[in-house]
Amino acid sequence: MSRALVLACVALAACGGESRRSLEVPVHLVGSEATTFQGSGGAEVRLERAILVLSDLRLESPPAEARLRLPSPIRAAHAHPGHDFSGDTACELLGTWDLDLRSAEGLDAGSATCLEGDLATGRVRLSAEPALDLAGVVTLAGGAERDFHFEVPLDEEVSGIPIEVRLDADAPPSRLELAASPATMLSWSDWSTEDEDQDDLLTLSDGVLGNTVSFGAVSTASFTLDLDE
Amino acid sequence: MVLAPLLSGLALLASPSARGEEDEQETAEEEIVVEEPRARETPAQVTLDRDALEAFPASSADELLRAMPGLHLSAHGGHGKAYQYFVRGFDAVHGADLAISLEGIPLNEVSHIHGQGYLDLHFLPTVLIRGLDLWRGSSRPEAGDFALAASADLALGLADPGLLVEAGGGTDRSGRGLVTWRPAGGEPEDFVVVEGEAGRGVGDHRAFRQVRLAGGMGGWLGSVRVRAFALGYDGTFESPGVVREDDVSSGGMDFYGAYPEAGGGRSSRLLAGLKVGRSVADGGWHLLGWGGLRALELRRNFTGYARYPDHGDGVLQAQEGQAAGLRLRGRRGLKGIGSMLEGGVDVRADRFDQREQGLNPDGTVWVERVDARVVQGAAGAWADLGLDPWPWLSAEPGFRVEALGIRLLRRIDDAGATVAHPQPADSWAPVLCPKVRLSLFPDRPWTAFATWGRGFRSPEARGIEDGDRAPVATADTAELGLRWGAPAASLTLVGFHTTVSNEIVFDHAAARFLSSGATRRLGGEAVAGLEPFSWLRGEAEVTWADGRYQASGEALPYAPRWLASTGLYARRAWSQRRVSGGLRGWYLGPRPLPEGFYSHPAFVVDATAHAEWRQWVLDLEVDNLLGTRWRDGEFVYPSWFDQSRPESELPVLHVTAGDPFAIRIALGRRFS
């Protein structure tokens, strides 16, 4: 009798579903191999220093999928948070990293804990003073050279970095790579702007550089996410 | 206005004077029962009398509802907060899809701050429950608001006459005292009950204290039976809340532990009813007036500091109010066409204040989120015509019509849109719920049946907008089944399909209801009973239910897919001795949870025994006989309880431990 009961329970348990599995994915942060690149107005930008401070990388499920996971038809109940929307973070690596954007090797940030399933976007926090430290020389189209040094304090999250992939615990990816492009960060900068304080150094206080460099630093376009199978 | 003809028709139908004086004189001598008229039994109905209830393992009135096939309940809030109900593919939360009444008094609380249809039966002494009728589905015209998935009615009465004094305790660090009295020669409805319970529970933060008082009496006024009863309850309780599964598995938290931020509360209720009625052989009428006072205060923190790192996510929810209603029932045989017409009218009014506040860890309030006063009313009428046109066919077409009205007098909502002055919002909605039940060969051992019915759930008052039609949720359920009955055995097989035309959800940010689309539930039940001897009964049942969003096919979370139970119940009585007992095991299969998770399965066995010898009474209750370490509540979401660690946004499993093995014994003495 008891054996039959146990067998019945096992059979019923087999009819249930399997929980979404978790997996560990190594995360690699990388900047740009090129230290010289084209800027706006035909300027050539040469980086001599480029440090970006990043923290807390998170990847998210597609919004539509998350919407379908509405946890209860009775969401009006305030009974417990399981009945609210649970959040759609599906992959997470907590920590803070100083990334040299001029380093071709980049750095290993650790392993992210992920839940299998579709991913759509990623986000990373830039929170330090400065979060971005860029210095170098820009050669304008006419041949004139100007030094620059941008120390950008930030406390913002860069969100919506696209990564449309599916994580499968049976075939885990070898690596997740987050790349930050200093060329894109500086692509909105007008290098012909006036050196307002006439100190022979372009800084955030000159012209609109404060706006454009800060905008570039937190622009989604400055970051890419890729999975290595 | 619409209800006026119905009311007058019903009164005419039910009134003895309508039959003429001669007829009245005849039928006055035919009075055979004092109960209110009862509807025909349906295939999806389970009825338990006092003997069956005494043998059913249940430590509270709520747990008696487990006798309904396909129903599971979870006590994740400790001893004092309403259970969470799951039935037929519905996560009925704290009662949103399950309508429960006591002697016809609706017990679900409308627009409750902690969840629509909040259903707390802790105020009921189990010794006072004389009968329990359980109906699956929504084909019962009598059932009104919240009867989307199922409904039930509890009957009050004290089975044994005399004075009983009983006291006991348990290994779960609990104690209980009970005094009941029914006068010699009195009816079961003549009673006084005083009950007190207190305990610390097994594990952390599970202490509770409950006091119940009840009194009732009945008598005749001519040919009319009059009955009055009142129940009072006050209880305080701690709630262990949830613990993170990863904290338990890492050894950082005991399975029966609790975080310091776990909650608790206080619950009070006063409920009174006055019934007058007259039953005769071919019908009868019955009028119930009821009223009650209610207060509930709940503290909870299920997420630690995830939402408000500076203050913590502690929440205080409180509601205080009054409710009153009238209920009229009539039943009359229609001679000549072999049919029975039943009908009724229900009127209910609720008025309550509710608030929700954010709490600091020290219990002080740091933000007001909700401060609302609600006046809510409902008036409904129903009719059910039982037709037996041929011996092989029984048909019962019926309907229920309901008008809902809501007035929200003021509010400060959690979207931050503070309303400084009272700003009333009015909303209303009509609901029409057709129903039909068909039985083929109702008098044969094999009976086939089909039912279809619409149930509804009123909206939460805080989600209405002035002038809008209130967004009522409706559910259509169709059932097909077979029932086989023999003197010592029975088998019922039921398949059901439920569609909810438009699930509505409440968006906290927008502070209003949003549509989440159509859903459906598909399932089946098998219920077998065996009674080899008059004193021994066995039952086994299996329910499968699959709930999904229609558009996406995504599984509806929380509701069980597989639920099975088996039980053995015995009762023998001699001249001065009586023994009864029950052993019941239930299996809960993995449930889909949010974020693609599934819950753990559980198999739990409970037992109860009751023995009387001369004036002595012995009660025994055993929870979780096998000592299974099972998870009663399981939820998936991000949380942050330990601020010394970085905050993670990954959803993780949180659990509430199920009751561990415990024995409670009570010894009593009767005084005649």
Contacts between the chains, C-beta under 8 A, distances in Angstrom:
chain1	res1	chain2	res2	distance
A	5	B	566	7.6
A	5	B	585	7.4
A	8	B	564	7.2
A	8	B	587	7.7
A	9	B	564	7.9
A	9	B	587	5.3
A	9	B	601	7.3
A	9	B	603	5.5
A	12	B	542	8.0
A	12	B	562	4.7
A	12	B	564	6.3
A	12	B	587	6.2
A	12	B	589	5.2
A	12	B	601	7.5
A	13	B	589	6.3
A	13	B	590	6.7
A	13	B	601	4.8
A	15	B	544	7.8
A	15	B	561	7.0
A	15	B	562	5.8
A	15	B	589	6.6
A	16	B	561	6.4
A	16	B	562	6.8
A	16	B	589	4.9
A	16	B	590	3.1
A	16	B	591	7.9
A	16	B	598	6.0
A	16	B	601	6.6
A	17	B	555	7.3
A	17	B	561	8.0
A	17	B	590	6.0
A	17	B	592	5.8
A	17	B	598	4.7
A	18	B	598	6.6
A	19	B	593	7.8
A	19	B	596	7.0
A	19	B	597	4.7
A	19	B	598	4.5
A	20	B	595	6.5
A	20	B	596	3.3
A	20	B	597	5.8
A	56	B	646	7.7
A	58	B	649	6.1
A	68	B	549	6.5
A	68	B	552	4.8
A	68	B	554	4.4
A	69	B	554	6.9
A	69	B	557	7.4
A	69	B	594	5.2
A	69	B	595	6.0
A	69	B	596	7.3
A	70	B	505	6.3
A	70	B	516	5.3
A	70	B	549	8.0
A	71	B	557	4.8
A	71	B	558	6.9
A	71	B	593	7.7
A	71	B	594	4.0
A	71	B	636	7.9
A	72	B	91	5.3
A	72	B	93	6.9
A	72	B	505	7.8
A	72	B	556	7.8
A	72	B	557	6.5
A	72	B	558	6.1
A	73	B	90	7.5
A	73	B	91	7.0
A	73	B	473	8.0
A	73	B	500	6.6
A	73	B	503	4.2
A	73	B	505	7.2
A	73	B	516	7.2
A	73	B	519	6.2
A	73	B	556	6.5
A	74	B	91	6.5
A	74	B	92	7.5
A	74	B	93	4.6
A	74	B	96	4.6
A	74	B	97	7.5
A	74	B	115	6.9
A	74	B	116	6.5
A	74	B	505	7.9
A	75	B	505	3.6
A	75	B	506	5.4
A	75	B	507	7.8
A	75	B	516	7.6
A	76	B	115	7.4
A	76	B	116	5.6
A	76	B	459	8.0
A	76	B	460	4.7
A	76	B	463	6.5
A	76	B	504	7.4
A	76	B	505	6.6
A	76	B	506	3.4
A	76	B	513	7.1
A	77	B	93	4.4
A	77	B	94	6.8
A	77	B	96	6.7
A	77	B	114	7.1
A	77	B	115	3.3
A	77	B	116	6.3
A	77	B	506	8.0
A	78	B	113	6.7
A	78	B	114	5.9
A	78	B	115	6.4
A	78	B	315	7.8
A	78	B	317	6.6
A	78	B	356	7.1
A	79	B	84	7.2
A	79	B	93	5.5
A	79	B	94	5.9
A	79	B	114	5.9
A	79	B	115	4.6
A	80	B	76	7.7
A	80	B	242	7.6
A	80	B	300	7.2
A	80	B	302	5.0
A	80	B	633	8.0
A	80	B	635	6.1
A	81	B	302	4.8
A	81	B	303	5.4
A	81	B	635	7.0
A	81	B	637	4.9
A	81	B	639	7.9
A	82	B	302	7.7
A	82	B	558	7.4
A	82	B	593	7.7
A	82	B	594	6.6
A	82	B	635	3.2
A	82	B	636	6.4
A	82	B	637	5.8
A	82	B	654	7.6
A	83	B	93	6.9
A	84	B	508	6.9
A	84	B	637	7.3
A	86	B	594	4.7
A	86	B	595	5.5
A	86	B	636	5.8
A	86	B	637	4.1
A	86	B	638	7.1
A	86	B	651	4.9
A	87	B	637	6.6
A	87	B	638	5.1
A	87	B	649	5.8
A	87	B	651	5.9
A	89	B	638	6.9
A	89	B	649	4.1
A	89	B	650	5.5
A	89	B	651	7.2
A	90	B	650	7.6
A	91	B	650	7.9
A	92	B	648	5.9
A	92	B	649	6.2
A	92	B	650	4.9
A	94	B	646	4.3
A	94	B	647	7.9
A	94	B	648	6.6
A	95	B	646	7.8
A	113	B	650	6.3
A	115	B	595	7.0
A	115	B	596	7.0
A	115	B	650	7.1
A	115	B	651	7.6
A	117	B	596	6.2
